[in-house]
Amino acid sequence: MSGTEKSKAHAEQVKGKAEEVVGRAVGNERLTAKGQADQAKGKIRQAKEDVKDSFRH
């Protein structure tokens, strides 16, 4: 996995987790859902890069 894509995926997951936690703390369902969606996007991006890496080796 390229370093930049890996860091983007990780940053997206961290950002999503933070949004989810803040959303739950303040009772904002929309922010909680957005955080969960961002986490999912980060995990998908990471999985995509893992598949690309498996074909390179």
C-alpha atoms as a printed R data frame, in Angstrom:
   type eleno elety resid chain resno       x      y      z
1  ATOM     1    CA   MET     A     1   0.000  0.000  0.000
2  ATOM     2    CA   SER     A     2   1.418  3.379 -0.856
3  ATOM     3    CA   GLY     A     3   2.213  5.513  2.135
4  ATOM     4    CA   THR     A     4  -0.096  8.341  1.166
5  ATOM     5    CA   GLU     A     5  -3.098  6.108  0.530
6  ATOM     6    CA   LYS     A     6  -2.483  4.264  3.774
7  ATOM     7    CA   SER     A     7  -2.317  7.512  5.720
8  ATOM     8    CA   LYS     A     8  -5.456  8.824  4.005
9  ATOM     9    CA   ALA     A     9  -7.365  5.676  4.930
10 ATOM    10    CA   HIS     A    10  -6.175  5.830  8.523
11 ATOM    11    CA   ALA     A    11  -6.930  9.563  8.825
12 ATOM    12    CA   GLU     A    12 -10.440  9.018  7.476
13 ATOM    13    CA   GLN     A    13 -11.063  6.276 10.040
14 ATOM    14    CA   VAL     A    14  -9.770  8.443 12.913
15 ATOM    15    CA   LYS     A    15 -11.822 11.435 11.762
16 ATOM    16    CA   GLY     A    16 -14.918  9.248 11.534
17 ATOM    17    CA   LYS     A    17 -14.392  7.816 15.005
18 ATOM    18    CA   ALA     A    18 -13.999 11.321 16.444
19 ATOM    19    CA   GLU     A    19 -17.183 12.516 14.734
20 ATOM    20    CA   GLU     A    20 -19.065  9.477 15.981
21 ATOM    21    CA   VAL     A    21 -17.931 10.000 19.577
22 ATOM    22    CA   VAL     A    22 -18.755 13.711 19.516
23 ATOM    23    CA   GLY     A    23 -22.119 13.015 17.905
24 ATOM    24    CA   ARG     A    24 -23.020 10.520 20.621
25 ATOM    25    CA   ALA     A    25 -21.814 12.873 23.362
26 ATOM    26    CA   VAL     A    26 -24.022 15.728 22.210
27 ATOM    27    CA   GLY     A    27 -26.912 13.557 21.037
28 ATOM    28    CA   ASN     A    28 -26.540 14.469 17.363
29 ATOM    29    CA   GLU     A    29 -27.629 11.449 15.330
30 ATOM    30    CA   ARG     A    30 -26.602 12.998 12.013
31 ATOM    31    CA   LEU     A    31 -23.013 13.562 13.210
32 ATOM    32    CA   THR     A    32 -22.893 10.032 14.624
33 ATOM    33    CA   ALA     A    33 -24.032  8.598 11.286
34 ATOM    34    CA   LYS     A    34 -21.559 10.751  9.348
35 ATOM    35    CA   GLY     A    35 -18.756  9.510 11.582
36 ATOM    36    CA   GLN     A    36 -19.740  5.900 11.013
37 ATOM    37    CA   ALA     A    37 -19.870  6.510  7.253
38 ATOM    38    CA   ASP     A    38 -16.408  8.090  7.271
39 ATOM    39    CA   GLN     A    39 -15.044  5.105  9.179
40 ATOM    40    CA   ALA     A    40 -16.564  2.747  6.626
41 ATOM    41    CA   LYS     A    41 -15.058  4.728  3.738
42 ATOM    42    CA   GLY     A    42 -11.650  4.548  5.384
43 ATOM    43    CA   LYS     A    43 -11.940  0.795  5.877
44 ATOM    44    CA   ILE     A    44 -13.010  0.326  2.248
45 ATOM    45    CA   ARG     A    45 -10.083  2.429  1.042
46 ATOM    46    CA   GLN     A    46  -7.706  0.369  3.145
47 ATOM    47    CA   ALA     A    47  -9.184 -2.909  1.870
48 ATOM    48    CA   LYS     A    48  -8.833 -1.693 -1.715
49 ATOM    49    CA   GLU     A    49  -5.157 -0.938 -1.163
50 ATOM    50    CA   ASP     A    50  -4.636 -4.337  0.496
51 ATOM    51    CA   VAL     A    51  -6.087 -6.054 -2.582
52 ATOM    52    CA   LYS     A    52  -3.831 -4.007 -4.856
53 ATOM    53    CA   ASP     A    53  -0.832 -4.987 -2.710
54 ATOM    54    CA   SER     A    54  -1.720 -8.665 -2.913
55 ATOM    55    CA   PHE     A    55  -1.543 -8.519 -6.722
56 ATOM    56    CA   ARG     A    56   1.821 -6.760 -6.659
57 ATOM    57    CA   HIS     A    57   3.525 -9.572 -4.738
